[in-house]
Amino acid sequence: MGNGILILGIVILIGFIGKFFFNKTRIPESVFLMLIGILLGPVFNVVSGKFFIDNASFLISLALVVVLLDSGLTLNISKALKNAPTALIFTILVMLSTVAIVSAVTVLFFGWPLINGIFLGIIGSGTTTITITHLVEKLSVGKNTKTLLVLESIVNDITLITAVSILISFVLSDSGKVSIFKVIFNELVISVILGVAFALIWAYVFLRYIHGNKLAYVFTLGIAFIIFDGVEFFGFNGAIAVLIFSLALGNYSALVSKLKAYSKILIPIKADISIVRGINTEITFIMRTLFFVFLGVIFNTSVIKWNILLFVFIIVVAEVTSRYAAAKTLALLKPSFANSVPVITTLVASGFTSTLVAFLSIEAGINIPNLAEIVLLLVMFTTLWAIIGSAVLERKIAKYQIETY
């Protein structure tokens, strides 16, 4: 146990130090953490992957709830809506085209089931906010292009989780007997209503009984766990319910400002929400750190052969191709984005949310061979593509003085 605690402490510190290297090298801490996991697991056998594999379902659900809270608490809907239509259209275009290309490749060339291709296509369409934001800041591109790319990475957290949740529910419900419209109604409409209802209950309890309590985050996290599993128990979507719950809390200030007649009554718990948001950011960092190490620990180096590398390479090419097609479509709708197509195409780095939702396939019984290896290599390949590509583009932009929107 002592060694385990020591390793845990070292891993968390490595994640913290990785943040500083990220700012200097542009290489996100996720890459360092996965490499550390590989060293601790398959290379030196310091940590056994058996514990992680045996408890994968619980650990993934735990991480998912924390990530859902973070996504909702940090997304400012009022600001996002001003630029969201373009980002949302682009995000959906990328997802649909990536799913189409990856599904075709997995079915036609590898003989895998269609559901595997759809699942991997959804996962591959996502980008990570941390890496994209950092790379965008270093690029000499227009404000609107930067806003589009950052918003896309933020919206991705919601679209990825929602799409995968609906897909899993459809698989588990026996798609041959249950209408897809019924599944979507249960997944979206009912789950959204439940999320809003729990947010109202949370606000009432805080206003009436526990405003200013130092354990505000503990109470909120407990409610989130109950929502996630309770809503699932009754046949609806716990992930979407938690997301709506956290979105309501994260945008509480904006909602209060519109209810001027009740603002004095409602304003006090804004401070409680700020505390919850701050603590959850740190908890999310810890979960993200441990998850990437977990991915490295269960990585099986013996299966990394040319066919796996080729498969991941094809997925990356599919992602880049779909982003290019979506960027070109966007440029047709808004010609001002024409010069931004290369930049939009290049920033394709996958991250935490993509890897997290990938492992939800375990609960759904979707058998994807070598999933851990595929996901880890996907994050590494797309990250390297984005880092090298953005560096090349920056030189090209400076040399030819290319102006972007």
N, C-alpha and C positions, 0 to 999 in steps of 0.2 A: 504493500500500500504506500509505503514511504517513497519508493521509486516512482510509483504511479503519480503521486502528488508532485514530486520533483519534475517529472517529465511534463506534467500539466502546466506547472509554473513556467518552465523553460519555453514551452510552445506559445503560451500567451505573450511572454516577453518578446519572442521572435516575431510574433504578429505585430506587436507594438513597434519594434525596431524596423520591421518591414515597411511601415508607413513612411519612415524617414528616407529609406532607400528608394521608395516609390517616387518621392519628390525629386530625387537626384537622377535616377536611372530610367524613369518611366515604366519600369517593370513592376507591376502590381504585386502586393504581398502574397496574393493567392498563389503565384508561381513558386515563391520561396517556401510557402507553407506546404504545398503539395510535394515539393522536393524533400523537405524535412520529413514528411510522412513516409515517403518512399525509403528514405534512409533508416527511419525508426522501424519500419515494417519489413518489407521484403528483402532489403539489403542486409541489415544487421540483426534483424529479428529481436529488437529490443521491446517492441510492442506487438502483441498478437492481434490480428484483425478479426479473430473469432468473436470477441466481445462486441465489436461494432456490428458485425454481420448478424449476430444473434439478436441484437437489440436495435437493428436498423429502423424498423417501423416506428418504434417509440422515439428514437433520436431524431428522425426526420420530421415527425409530427411536432416535436418540441421546437425544433429549429424553424419550422414553417410558421408556427403561431407567432414566434418572436419577429420573424421577417415581415409577416402580415401587419403586425402592430407598427413596425418601423415604417413600412410603406405608407400606411394610412396616416400616421401621425406627422410625417414629414412632407406629404404632398399638399400643397396649397391649391385647392380646386379653383378658387377665383382667379388666381394668376395663371394657372395652367389652361383654363378655358379660353383665355385670350389668344393663346397660340396653339391650343390643343387640336383644333380641327385638322390642320395640316399635318401635325405630328401623328395624330391618330390614324388618318388616312394612310400616311406613309408606313406606319407600324403594321397596319392590317395588310397592306400590299406586300410588305416584306414577309410577313408570316405565311400568307396564302401561297406566294410564289416559292418560298423555301419548302413548305410542306409538299407542294406539287413536285418539285425537282427531287427532293430527298426520297419521297415515296416512290417515285418512278425508278430511281436508282436501286433502292433496297429491294423492290419487288422484281424488277426486270433483270438486274445483274447479280444480285445476291440471293434471290429466291426467298426473302424474308416475308412474313405476313404484312399486309397493308397497314395494320394497326401499328406495327413497329416503325414503319416509315413515317406515318403521321406524327407519332410521338416524338421521334427524333427530329422531324422537321420543325415542330413547335419549339422544341428545346433549342435547336440551332438558330432560330430566328431572333433570339434575345441578345441584347447587349447589356453590359454592366455599367451602371451609373458612375462608379468610382473611377474606372479606367477611362471611360469616354470623356468625362468631365475634365480629367487631368490632361488628356491628349488634346482636347479641343482648346483648352486655355493656352497651349503652346503653339497653336496654329494661327497663321495670319489670314484668317477667313472672316467673312462678314458676320455681324451680330445675329442675323436671322438664321444663318446656317448653323451657328453654334447653338442657338436656342432650340432649333429643330432636333439636333442630335442629342442634346442633353434631355429634352422633353421625351424624345423617343425612348431613351434608356430608362427614364422614370416610368413612363406609361407601360413599358415592357414588363415591369414587375406585376402589374395588374393584368395585362392581357395574357401573359404566360400562365400565371396561376389560374386565371379564369378558364382559359382554353383547355389546359390539362385537367382541371377539376371536372369540367363538363365531359371531356373525352373519357375519363375514368368512370364517371357515373354512368355514362352510356354503355361502357363495356360491362360494368358490374350489374346493370339492370337487365341484361340479356336483350341486346338490341333487336333481336328478331321478334320479340313479343311486346316491347314497350315503344310507344311513339316517341320519336325524337323531340317533338314539340312538348310532350309532357315532361320529358327529362329537362329540357331547357327551362320550362316554366318553373319546375321545382328547384332547379339549380340557381336560376337568376331571380325570378320574381319573389318567390317565397323566402329564399335565403336573404335577399336584400331587405325585405320587410322585417325579418327576424333580427337582422343586424341593426336596423334603425331602432327597433323596439328595445333591444338590449342597451343601446346608447342612451336612450331616454331613461331607462331604469338606472343606469350608471349615474347620469346627471342628477336624477332625483335623490338617490342615496347620498351622493356627495353634498348636494345643496342642503339636505335635511339633517344629515347625521355626521358625516366624517370630513367636512371641509377642513383643510389644513393638516390633516393627519399625515404623519411622517411615513406611514406605510401605504400611501396612495398607489404606488406602483405595484406593490404586492397584491393589493385588492384588484387592480386593473388586470394584472397578469392572470390572476385566478379566474376572473370573469371570462377572460379570453379563452382559457383552457376549457371552461365549462361550455362556452358557446361552441367552440370547435367540435368537441366530442358529442355534446348534447344534441346539436343540430344534425350531426351525422347519424346519431342513433335514431332519430325520427325520420330519416330518409331524405334529408335535404343536404345542402352543401355547407359544411362547417367553415371551409376556407373562405368562401365568398362572404359568409355572415360575419366572420371576424374582420375581414377587409373593410366591409361597410361600417361595422362598429368602430374601427380605428379611424376611418376617414371622417366619420361624424365627430369624433373627439378631436382629431387634428385640425378640423375646420370649425371648431366650436366658436372661436372668436368672430369669424365672418358671419356665422349664423346669428350670434348674439347682436351684432351691429345692425342687423336687419329687423330685429325685434326691439325697437327702441323703447316701447312701453314697458318692457320687462327687463331691460338691460341692467338696471341696478340690482335686481334680484339674481340675475343669471351670471353677472360678471365675476363674482368671487372665485369660482372654480377654474378660471383661466390659469391661475397660478398653479393649481393642482395638475392641470394638463401639461404645463411647462415642465414640472418636476417629472411626470411620467415620461414625457418625450426625452428628456435628458438622460434618465436612467436607462431607458430602453435602447438608446443609441449605444451605450456601453455594453449592454447585454448582447445586442446584435453583433457587435464587434467580436465578443468572445465566442458566440455561436458560429460566426463566419470563420474565425480562426480555427476552431476545433473541427469544423466540418471539412475544411480543405485538407487538414492534416489527416482526418479520417479517410478521405478520398485517396491520399497517398499511401496510407497504411494498408488498405485493402487492394491496392494496385498489384496486379499479378504480372511481374516482369516476364515470366515464361511464355505468356500468350502473345507478347508483342512481336508479331511476325509481319511479313510484308502485306498480307491481306488486311490486317487490322489497320496498319498505317495507311494503306491505300484507301480503305473505307472512310477513315476520318478525313483524309485529304480530299476525297470526293465530296464529303459533307461541307467542308470549308469552301470548296469551289462553288458548291450549290448556294451556300450563303452569300458569297460575294456576287455571284451571278444574279441572284434574286434581288440583292440590294441595288445592283446596277440597273436592272429592269425597273424596279420601283422608283429609283431616283430619276430615270429617264421619263417615266410616266408623270412623276411630280413636276419635272421641268416642262413637260407639255402643258400641264394644268397651270403652272406658274413659271413662265419663261425666265423670271429673275433668278431661278435656281439652276439655270443651265450650266454655269461655270462651277457650281458646287457638286456636280455629279461625281467627280473623282474622289472628293473628300468623303462624301456620304457613303460611297461604295467601300472605301478603305476601312472606316471605323466600325469594325465588325466584332470587336472583342466580347466574348461570352464571359459570364461570371457566376456569382453566388446563386442567384435565383434560378438560372438555367440548370446548374448542377443539382440544386435542391429539388426542383420539380421533376428532374430526370428520375430520381429514386422513388418517386411516388408510384412508379410503374410496379414496384415490388408489391405494394398493397393491392394493386389492381390485378395482379397475376399475369401481367404482360411480360413475357419472357424475352428479354433482349440480351443476347449473348455478349459477354465481356462489357457490360454496361459501364462499370467503374473505369475501365481502361479507355473506353471510347470518350466518356465525358471528360476525363482528365486531359487526354490528348487534345480534345476539342478546345478546351479552355486555353491550353498552351499554344496551339497552332494559331487560333484566332487572335490571341494576345500578341504574339510575335508578328503576325500579319499587320495588325493595327499599328504597332510600334514602328516597325520598319517602314511600312507604307506611309505613315504620317510624316516621318523624317524625310523621306524622298519627296513627298508632296510639298513640304515646307520649302525645300531648296528650289523646287520647280516654280512655286508661287513667287518666291523672291527673285529668281532669275528672269522670269518672263513677266513679272509684275501683273499677275492675274488677279482681277478683282472679283470677289464673290459677294453674293447678296447677304 
